Amino acid sequence: MSGTSATIEKRLDHLQHHFIDSDQQFESAKLGMWIFLATEILFFGGLFAAYIVYRSWYPELYIQASTELNTFWGAINTGVLIGSSLTVAMAIRSAQLNQIKGLIYNLYITIALAFVFMVIKYFEYTHKFHLGIYPGEYYTFEGIAHEKANIFFSIYYMMTGVHGLHVLIGIGLMIWLVFKAKKGAFHSGYYTPVEITGLYWHLVDIIWIFLFPLLYLID
């Protein structure tokens, strides 16, 4: 009997005192994450608004400048992030089924895919820097005959840079999840951090799905 009580206590050690039960705590955490994601959408909304305004002012510039972006690697990165959304969803499902090894393996795959995304962006950035395609007043590239060419690339670096920062944050969160999972912190009765991190990662994926056509597929 004491062993059963100890097991129950261990299963409820995540429950904070101000919640009635695990379900209430889970729903509260999930609602909080949705509110946070709403603020993230508003934040990126400002960047998208700047993009739309400048594109309406300089449509021919956007068409010319987008040819300097590597559509092939942009498409590869899109596939990479879509795949990572699948693996993070599988990680959540593994936690729900008490399959901790599956949870850890899927988190590892998601982390690896996120690193692949960042490595590709690194090579994209360094290639542009080599050509003199810098943001703002540091722009020296002479391949585009338009005096406002630096505007497009400033917006490009801002949007993809902020998105990349979110990818790095996601990597850090998932490394933390792996660490916690290895210590037995998650089970079918408690996987809230896995779920809300998954929501965050899906937002990162969705934002890129908008960025890719808006920046790389202009015609």
C-alpha positions as CSV (number, residue, x, y, z in Angstrom):
1,M,0.0,0.0,0.0
2,S,2.8,2.4,0.9
3,G,4.5,1.6,-2.5
4,T,1.3,2.6,-4.3
5,S,1.1,5.8,-2.3
6,A,4.6,6.6,-3.2
7,T,4.0,6.0,-6.9
8,I,0.9,8.3,-6.8
9,E,2.9,11.0,-5.0
10,K,5.6,10.8,-7.5
11,R,3.1,11.1,-10.4
12,L,1.7,14.2,-8.8
13,D,4.9,15.9,-7.8
14,H,4.5,18.3,-10.7
15,L,1.2,19.6,-9.5
16,Q,1.4,23.2,-8.2
17,H,-0.5,24.0,-5.0
18,H,-2.7,26.6,-6.7
19,F,-4.2,24.1,-9.1
20,I,-7.0,21.6,-8.3
21,D,-5.7,18.8,-10.5
22,S,-3.3,18.0,-13.3
23,D,-5.9,18.7,-16.0
24,Q,-6.5,22.3,-14.7
25,Q,-2.8,22.9,-14.6
26,F,-2.3,21.6,-18.1
27,E,-5.1,23.7,-19.5
28,S,-3.8,26.8,-17.8
29,A,-0.3,26.3,-19.1
30,K,-1.7,25.7,-22.6
31,L,-3.8,28.8,-22.5
32,G,-0.8,30.8,-21.3
33,M,1.2,29.5,-24.2
34,W,-1.5,30.4,-26.7
35,I,-1.5,33.9,-25.3
36,F,2.3,34.1,-25.7
37,L,2.0,32.8,-29.3
38,A,-0.5,35.5,-30.0
39,T,2.0,38.2,-28.9
40,E,4.6,36.5,-31.2
41,I,2.2,36.7,-34.1
42,L,1.7,40.4,-33.4
43,F,5.4,40.9,-33.3
44,F,6.0,39.2,-36.6
45,G,3.0,41.0,-37.9
46,G,4.9,44.2,-37.7
47,L,7.7,42.8,-39.8
48,F,5.2,41.5,-42.4
49,A,3.5,44.9,-42.5
50,A,6.9,46.5,-43.3
51,Y,7.5,44.0,-46.0
52,I,4.1,44.7,-47.6
53,V,4.5,48.4,-47.5
54,Y,8.0,48.4,-49.0
55,R,7.0,45.8,-51.6
56,S,4.1,48.1,-52.7
57,W,6.5,51.0,-53.0
58,Y,9.3,49.1,-54.9
59,P,7.7,46.1,-56.6
60,E,10.4,45.9,-59.3
61,L,13.1,45.9,-56.7
62,Y,11.6,43.0,-54.8
63,I,11.5,40.9,-58.1
64,Q,15.2,41.7,-58.8
65,A,16.4,41.2,-55.3
66,S,14.7,37.9,-54.7
67,T,16.8,36.4,-57.6
68,E,19.8,36.7,-55.2
69,L,18.2,34.3,-52.8
70,N,18.8,30.6,-53.2
71,T,15.4,29.1,-53.8
72,F,16.7,25.5,-53.7
73,W,18.2,25.9,-50.2
74,G,15.1,27.8,-49.0
75,A,12.9,24.9,-50.2
76,I,15.2,22.4,-48.4
77,N,14.9,24.4,-45.2
78,T,11.1,24.4,-45.6
79,G,11.1,20.6,-45.9
80,V,13.5,20.4,-42.9
81,L,11.1,22.4,-40.7
82,I,8.0,20.6,-41.8
83,G,9.8,17.3,-40.9
84,S,10.8,18.7,-37.5
85,S,7.1,19.6,-36.9
86,L,6.3,16.0,-37.5
87,T,8.9,14.7,-35.1
88,V,7.9,17.1,-32.4
89,A,4.3,15.9,-32.8
90,M,5.6,12.3,-32.5
91,A,7.5,13.3,-29.4
92,I,4.3,14.6,-27.8
93,R,2.4,11.4,-28.7
94,S,5.2,9.3,-27.2
95,A,4.9,11.2,-24.0
96,Q,1.2,10.6,-23.9
97,L,1.8,6.9,-24.4
98,N,4.5,6.7,-21.7
99,Q,7.0,5.8,-24.4
100,I,9.9,7.8,-23.0
101,K,12.5,6.4,-25.3
102,G,10.4,7.4,-28.3
103,L,10.0,10.9,-26.7
104,I,13.8,11.3,-26.4
105,Y,14.5,9.9,-29.9
106,N,12.0,12.2,-31.5
107,L,13.3,15.2,-29.6
108,Y,16.9,14.3,-30.8
109,I,15.7,14.2,-34.4
110,T,13.9,17.5,-34.0
111,I,17.0,19.1,-32.6
112,A,19.1,17.7,-35.4
113,L,16.7,19.0,-38.0
114,A,16.8,22.4,-36.3
115,F,20.6,22.5,-36.5
116,V,20.4,21.5,-40.2
117,F,18.1,24.5,-40.7
118,M,20.6,26.9,-39.0
119,V,23.6,25.5,-40.8
120,I,21.9,26.1,-44.2
121,K,21.1,29.6,-43.1
122,Y,24.7,30.1,-42.0
123,F,25.9,29.3,-45.5
124,E,23.3,31.4,-47.1
125,Y,24.3,34.4,-45.0
126,T,28.0,34.0,-45.5
127,H,27.6,33.7,-49.2
128,K,25.7,37.0,-49.3
129,F,28.2,38.7,-47.1
130,H,30.9,37.5,-49.5
131,L,29.1,39.3,-52.3
132,G,28.7,42.5,-50.2
133,I,25.0,41.9,-49.6
134,Y,24.7,43.5,-46.1
135,P,21.8,45.2,-44.4
136,G,21.3,48.9,-44.4
137,E,24.2,51.3,-45.1
138,Y,26.7,48.4,-45.2
139,Y,25.3,47.1,-48.5
140,T,27.9,47.2,-51.2
141,F,26.6,44.7,-53.8
142,E,26.6,46.1,-57.3
143,G,24.6,43.3,-59.0
144,I,21.3,45.0,-58.6
145,A,20.8,48.4,-60.3
146,H,18.5,49.9,-57.8
147,E,19.4,52.6,-55.2
148,K,17.0,51.1,-52.6
149,A,18.3,47.5,-52.9
150,N,19.5,47.5,-49.3
151,I,15.9,47.9,-48.2
152,F,14.9,44.5,-49.4
153,F,17.9,42.8,-47.8
154,S,17.5,44.7,-44.6
155,I,14.0,43.3,-44.3
156,Y,15.2,39.9,-45.4
157,Y,17.9,39.8,-42.6
158,M,15.5,41.2,-40.0
159,M,12.8,38.6,-40.7
160,T,15.0,35.6,-41.2
161,G,17.3,36.7,-38.4
162,V,14.5,37.0,-35.8
163,H,13.1,33.7,-37.1
164,G,16.5,32.1,-36.7
165,L,16.7,33.4,-33.1
166,H,13.4,31.6,-32.4
167,V,14.8,28.4,-33.9
168,L,17.8,28.7,-31.5
169,I,15.4,29.2,-28.5
170,G,13.5,26.2,-29.6
171,I,16.7,24.1,-29.7
172,G,17.5,25.2,-26.2
173,L,14.0,24.3,-25.0
174,M,14.2,20.8,-26.6
175,I,17.6,20.1,-25.1
176,W,16.1,20.9,-21.7
177,L,13.2,18.6,-22.5
178,V,15.6,15.8,-23.3
179,F,17.5,16.4,-20.0
180,K,14.2,16.3,-18.0
181,A,12.9,13.2,-19.9
182,K,16.1,11.3,-19.1
183,K,15.4,12.0,-15.4
184,G,11.9,10.6,-15.7
185,A,10.1,13.9,-15.3
186,F,7.5,13.2,-18.0
187,H,4.9,10.5,-18.3
188,S,1.3,10.0,-19.6
189,G,0.0,12.0,-16.6
190,Y,2.4,14.9,-17.1
191,Y,3.8,16.1,-20.4
192,T,2.8,19.8,-20.3
193,P,6.3,21.2,-21.1
194,V,6.5,18.9,-24.1
195,E,3.1,20.0,-25.4
196,I,3.7,23.7,-25.0
197,T,7.2,23.5,-26.5
198,G,5.6,21.6,-29.4
199,L,3.1,24.5,-29.9
200,Y,6.0,27.0,-29.9
201,W,7.9,24.9,-32.5
202,H,4.8,24.6,-34.8
203,L,4.6,28.5,-34.8
204,V,8.3,28.6,-35.8
205,D,7.5,26.3,-38.6
206,I,4.4,28.2,-39.8
207,I,6.2,31.5,-39.8
208,W,8.9,30.1,-42.1
209,I,6.2,28.7,-44.4
210,F,5.1,32.3,-44.9
211,L,8.6,33.7,-45.1
212,F,9.8,31.3,-47.8
213,P,7.3,32.3,-50.6
214,L,7.3,36.0,-49.6
215,L,11.0,36.3,-49.8
216,Y,12.2,33.5,-52.2
217,L,9.3,33.1,-54.7
218,I,8.6,36.6,-55.8
219,D,7.7,37.0,-59.4
